[in-house]
């Protein structure tokens, strides 16, 4: 195929990681729990936008070359061959998702060492245990924000103006911060992945980079031909008063339903006609010290749906872009001061018969001798700039506390 030579050039077989792989327990988000201490890396594909090509097609082709044929997700999975791959980690950045959607290039990335696509194939080996050597002393310096609260508030007003002109109905805004560190970042990123409510808690490492995720949000799940996405939109403090405020907020409910409709449309592009349904509309669930509203959208996969088309239809996620999605992405590219890096993308596990990708909210990355975090929220006409700045701070506070060891 046309991508064959570029795939070989970007593929690396062998140990990767902030420390040598044999000493690192594989802790990929959504990996089968019973496999995590026996997974051994078999092959890896890493891709950046400057490499050219279609990341969704590259991922599907690479996996098929290693015994994971995901070209028709509507059919029951074949049996795993003895000695074959258990599955693979799949990471796709928000920038790669925007490329798949045909959106313009955004601001420069604050952590350019991070790939835009990583696919890591694993097989089973002997059980391994965590290293027992004393940890390197950990120090995390002060956080430097990519924008001030006043600049963030001004960006909220700019979105409101765009809504007033009819350019968008809703647009997400995300801010970034970086902090220097010394020591091994993997224990800090694992602490992040262990936060309460982290449905996609875990770590993925590469050569000179590592991503830690504590996301509660399902971007897309596929099992036995069923498609599921669980958009989260709407946040309040996890108090009795906060729960009542979230349930009774007309603004939060309207914002949430707008994104549910967007996700219904995304799934409808790749689903059997008439199978898209919504369950548990605006269910309130807890993540750390926050209440969040979540819905479940389901569908049956269309015949012949492959991984590449699944990624094109669902990335980047509607809850972190806005509606209409392409118009929102265009506004995001112009409004945000730095790229979204490891955040607002996809990270999880793919295998024969099962795909489970989380949306990389509540996510941090170690790269370039710094830790990076991102946080934001959806902006509507009724958004209050001061409240939006406070909501982003509330979302990132548990992330930063976990990274610091508090």
N, C-alpha and C positions, 0 to 999 in steps of 0.2 A: 504494500500500500504506500501511498505518498508520504505518510508520516513515519515509515519504518526507520529510515536513517536518522531522523531527528530523535525518535524514541530511543534508539541505541545510544546516541550521543548523550542524551540526558539521563539514561538509566545508570544506576550505580548499584552493584551487588557487593554487599559486605557491611561491616558494622558502621553505624552512624550514631551520633549522640553527643551530648555535652560531656559525657564520660563514656568509656568503651561499652558497647552494647551488652556484652555478656554479663556485666555487673548491674544492668538496669532492667528491672522487671517491666515488661510491656504493660502499659496501663492506658491503652487507647480507649477513648470514650465509646461506650456501647459494645465493646468487645465482649464475647461470652465470658462471664465471670470464672467459669471453671477452666478456661484456657489461659488466663492471663499470665500465670507463672510458668507456662510451658511454651510460649510463643517465641519463635526464633525468626528473625528477618531473613527472607529468601531473596527478595529483589525489590528495587525501589525506582520509581519515576519521580523526578522533580522538574518543574516547568515554571518559567516566568513569562510574562507577557512579551518581553523582548525576544523570546525564542520563536514567536510566530506560531501559527497553527491554531487548531480548535482544541481547547483543553478537555472538553467533554468527550470528543471523539478519541483523543489520545488516551484518556483514562480507560474507556471501554476497550480499546484495542490492546492496551498494555495488560489489563486484567485477563482478557481472553487468551493472551499469549502465555499466561501462567496458570491456565486451567480454570479460570473463573469467567465463564461465558455468561454475560449478563445482557444478551441481545434480545431476550424475550422474557420480560418480568411477569407476563400474564399467565405463564404456564407453571405447573409444579416443578420444583427444582430437581435436577437429576441427583443421583446419589454421589456423595463425595468419593472420589477414587482413593484407594489406600495409598497413603504416603503423599497425597496431594496437598494443595494449599488449604489451610483452615479458613482463611479469609484475608481481608486487607483493610488497613486504615485508609481513609480517603479524606483529604483536606482540600477545599477549594476556597480561595479568598473571595472577599466581596468584590475586589477589582476584577477578578476573573469572571465572576457572575455578571457584573456589569458589561463586560466584553461580550458574553454570550447573549445578553439582552440587547446589544446594539447601542449601548449608552456611551457618551463621550468619556474620555480619560479624565480622571479626577486629579486632585492635588498630589504632589510627590509623596511617596511612602516614607514614614518616619523610621521604619526598620527594613531597609532594602535587602537585608540578608534573608528575609523570609521568602519562601517560594510562593507562587500563586496557585500551584497545584502540587500536591504530594500524594502519591499512591504507594503504600508499603505493603508488600505481600508477605504473609507469615505462614510457616508450617510449625508443627509441634516438635519439640525437642525435650530433653530431660528437664524436670522441674528445677527451678532456680529459686534462690532465696535472696532477699535484699542484702546489700553489702553491710558488713558490720564495722567497717573502719570508722573512726570518729569523724563526724561531719566537719567540713571546713567552716570556720567561724563565718556567720552570715551577717552582712551589714547592708541595709537598704537606705539610700540617701533620700533627700527631699524630692517631692514630685514637682515637675515643671509642666504647667498646662500649655496646651497648644493655642488656647484662646482664653482671654479674661472673661469673668462673668458678664461684663458689659458687652464684650464682643459676641458672646453666646446669646445674650438677650437681643442684641441687634439682629443676629441671624434669625432668631425666632420671628421678629417683626418683619424681616424680609420674606419669610415664608408666608406670613399672614397677608402681606401685600400681594404675593403671587396668587394666593387663594382668592383674594379680592378681585384680581384681574381675570380669574378663571383659568390660570395656567395649570394649577393642580387642585386637588381636593384635600390632600394631606401629604406632608413630606416629613421624613425622619431627619433629624440632625444629630450628629455624633461628634463628640469632642475627644481629644487624645491627651495623655500625659505620659511623661517618661521620668524615670528615676535611676540614678546610677546604683550599682551594687558591687559587692565583692563576695566571693564564696561561690558555692554550687547553687544554681537557681532551681534545680530539680526538686529538692524538698519543699521549697516555697511554692512551686507550681502544683505539687501534689497536695499541699494543704489547701490550695484554692480548689482543686478538684474534689476535695472531701467536704465542701460546704453543704449544709443541709439544703435539700431540694434540688441538688445538682443531678438532674436526670442524665446529663452527658458529662459527668465528672471524669477527668482523666488528663493525660499528658501525651503529646506527640513530640518526638525529638528529631533533630536533623543535624547536619554538620554546621555547627556554629549558631544554632537556633533551637528554641524549644517553645512549645505552645501549651499553656495550661488552661483548662476549660471547666467552668462550673455552671454550664447552661442548663436551664430547666425546659428549654423550648425545642420541640420537634420540628425540624424543617420538613423532612419527609421520611416516612417509614413505609417499607414494602414487605409484605409477607403473604405468600400464597395468592398473589394477584391482587391483593387489597392495598390501596394507597391511603395513607393517613398523614395529615399535617395538623399541628396543634398551635395555631398562632396565639401569642400572648400580647396583649395590649391593654394597658390600664394598671396603674400602680398607686398604692397607698401604704403608709406605715402599718406593720402587722400588730395593730391594736384593735380593740373592739370598736372604737370610734372610726378608725381607718377602714375597717371592713364595711361598716354602714355607709361611710362616705363613698367608697368605691361602688357599692351596689346601687346607690341612689344617684350617682353622678350622670347626668344626661350627656355631658361632654365626653366622659370616658366611654360610655356605652355607644354613642354615635361613632366615635373614633374606632372602637373595637369592631363594630358591625361593618364599617367600611372596609377594614382589612380582611374580615371573614369573607366578604363578597369578593375581594381581590383574590384570596386563596381559592375560593370556589371556582373562579374563572381560570386560575392557573391549572388546577387539577382537571377541569373540564377539557382542556387542550389535549390531555393524554389519557383520558378516561373513556370507558364505554359510555355511549350516549345514555343519559337519564340515570346514571348511578351515583351522582354526587349528592351527598347528604351532609347535614350539620348536626352534630350531637353536642350536648352539654354547652349550649351557647352561654357565654359570659359566666363560666364557673370560676369562683374565686378560690385560688390556691396560694400556698405560702412558699416563698423562697427567702431563706435567712430571716431578716426582720422586715420583710415587705409582703403585702398582699398583692397578687397579680391576677388579672382576669384572663382566662384561657378558654378557647373553644376547640372542638375537634371536628375536622372536615374529613370525610371518607369518600372513597370512590373505588370502582373496579378498574384495573389497568386495561387499556385498550390492547387488542391483539398486536403482538409484535413490538410493544413498547420496550425499548432498551435503555440502559443506564444513561447514555449520552442525551437522549431526548428527555429523560426524567430530569437531568441536571439543567438542561436548557429551559424547561418549563418552570422550575421551582427556584432557580437561583438568579439573583439574590432574593432572599425571602421578603415577602410583602410587608411583614410587620416592621422591617428595618429599612424599607424604601419609601413606600407611600403609594398613592393612587392619583392618576394612572401611573403605573410603575415606571415607564420610560420617561415620562415628563418629570416625575419625582427624581429619578436618577440624574437627569440633566441638571436639575436645580441643585442636587446634592454635590455634583462635581464642581459647580461654581461657588458653592457656599462654604464648604468645609475647608479649613486651612491646611490640613494634612490628610493623607490617605487613611483608609480604615484598617490597613494592615491585616492582622489575624482576626479581627472582629467582624461581625455581621456577615460571615461566610458560612461554610458548611464543614463539619468535622464529625466523623463517626466511623462506622464499620459496614463493610460490604462483603457479602459471601453468597454462595449459591443458595437461593431460597430466602435470603434476608438482606435487606438494606435498612440501616437505621442511622440517619444523619441528623445531628443537632445543629441548630443555628448558633453561631459562636458569639452570643451575648455573654456577659460576665466572663470575659476571656482576657488573658494576659499573655504576653510573649517576651521571652528573653532573647535579645539579639544586640550585637554591637555594644556590649558591656553596659546595657541598660535594660530595665524592665519597662514594658509598655502596656498601658491599659486604655480602654475606650469605653465611653458611655454616652447615652443620649436618650432620645424619645421622639415620639411622633407629634407633629405640630398640626393643629387644626385652626380654623378661624377663631375658636373660643379659647385658644391657648393663652395663658398668662406668662410673659417672659420670665418673671421672677420665679414662678412656680416651676417652670420647665428647667431652669438652672438648678433649682433645689432638687428636683427629681433625679437629674443626672448625677448629682453629688450623692444622693441616697443610694443609687444603684452601684456606684463605684466604691462606696465606703467599705462594705464587707470584703470586696476583692482586695483592696489595698491593705486592710487589716490582716487578712490571711497571708498575703505575701510578706508582710512585715513580721509575722509570727505572733501577732496579738490574739 
